[in-house]
Amino acid sequence: MATWAWVFLPVALLVSVKLVKFVISQISQRRTTRQFVSPPSHWLYGHLKQLLPDESGWPVLKQMMSDFSNYVLQLWVGPFLPLYILIHPDTCRSILSTHEPKDELFYGFLKPMIGDGLLLSHGSKWHRNRRLLTPAFHFEILKPYVTLFSESTNVLIDKWTSLGPGCTVEMFDHLSLMTLDSILKCSLSYHSNCQTANEPSPYIRAVYDISRLFVERVRFVPFHSDIIYSLSPSGRRFYKACDVVHNFSENVIRERKAQLAEAKESDLPRRRKGKCLDFLDILLEARDEDGTGLTDAEIRDEVDTFLFEGHDTTASGISWTLYHLAKHLQYQDRCRREVGALLHGRTTMTWEDMSQLPFTTMCIKESLRLRPPVPGVSRTLTQNLVLPDGRKISPGFQAFAGIMATHQNPLVWEDPEVFDPLRFSPENSRDRHSHAFIPFSAGPRNCIGQHFAMIEMKVAVALILQNFRLELNGPPPFYEERIVLRARNGIWLKLHKME
Ligand code: HEM
């Protein structure tokens, strides 16, 4: 065969394979998109300009839901890429009950921070680690954390008290430091004093840099390219901050391993020294049936995942609950009466208290319904997704379970925009669809930390209400998605110390 043929034939083969794949994907795309009627869109941007990840996007989405479908919306990201937004418990269930992987774009940006921990891994690695990590959230492990949450909340209460009577405070920043304080104690037994330190430690500064720089990256499209980002000053700062966080976790893991080795030799396990077990203890002791444990790199990824997933989410949940209670004083008073009757001024809460705050719990849930800290989760389809009405979405497309949209779907919730905690009374919850209220997602990839989060939120809300009367201050907060749901200009509340 002539020399040119050796070059030409493989190239021609490659091009034809690609062409065939492209044609097949176009046919399957057409087959999928033809089944849905999309709201009118711009020929180039698609729905990108209408679908803003903040409060201004909500009326548009609401209108689309009422005009087109309250089950699934086909929207366009640019001219060619459809995105399926599932906005009803039935359609959310169809995606959340699968093991489809997370989408690479958004979740991929998290990889340098949290590696291949539980949130991002999939397949057999995820299966194994979910099984090994589940005991870390057993109630026997969570029980002593109630004291740690009380401690962190009391530090915050002292800080607020020292600001003087009638001060106005931005909730999220303070609560985010408080939940970081707690998650560091619960996961690593690390007492950072981050709430009171005048200067943040390099580690705390790095955690904050990461959150800020991550949001900047999501918003600035050129930064979506790994090459451009790693060459930019922001990217360099981001990767440096990730190194600081990783080095910190690695050091703690190394030290703990050494301590455990020593303790075993002298037969003095940590738990007998009166310390509660933290997540790191569980991760170090986790074993497969054949006795294989997690590697140091896997433990580090899981620790970093807990730190990342476990503080701003909860801070968002507490901030919005306090906001709703400041807005609806009758419910705030009712919660305070409930807390007062239980605690009688006690400043440390117990595990048993957790089931004794039914109305406060309803208020937290109603706030999670209206302002879920994680407003939606997305998946890349690897096989057909069959919707309850028989329509199919082809592999390769993105399906987004709209948690917030489902929580406000008028087919499911009466007067969805009204804050009404009694929706969560036992009688009113009895016949509710299992996927109507999904702040912690649902199905196999649901939030492993949901009980931890609910306990932390109950402790914080109860102790804060015991100490302060909360009043609105300034215009209503305008929500936006910044990894978690936050308020653009903060949630500012006036605090009146209770006598
Ligand atoms: C109010 C607080 C919280 C909310 C609203 C929340 C919400 C969620 C949601 C919606 C998911 C699913 C994400 C997805 O599918 O992409 C998730 C997953 C996860 N959450 Fe949470 N979360 C909260 C607190 C926590 C806490 C405190 C921890 C750990 C201490 C935690 C650890 C995780 C982990 C590890 C996953 C991944 C689970 C898996 O894929 O197997 N979360 N969370």
Boltz pocket constraint, residues with backbone or C-beta under 6 A from the ligand:
constraints:
  - pocket:
      binder: B
      contacts: [[A, 102], [A, 118], [A, 119], [A, 120], [A, 121], [A, 130], [A, 305], [A, 306], [A, 309], [A, 310], [A, 311], [A, 313], [A, 314], [A, 317], [A, 372], [A, 373], [A, 374], [A, 377], [A, 378], [A, 438], [A, 439], [A, 440], [A, 441], [A, 444], [A, 445], [A, 446], [A, 447], [A, 448], [A, 449], [A, 450], [A, 452], [A, 453]]
      max_distance: 6.0
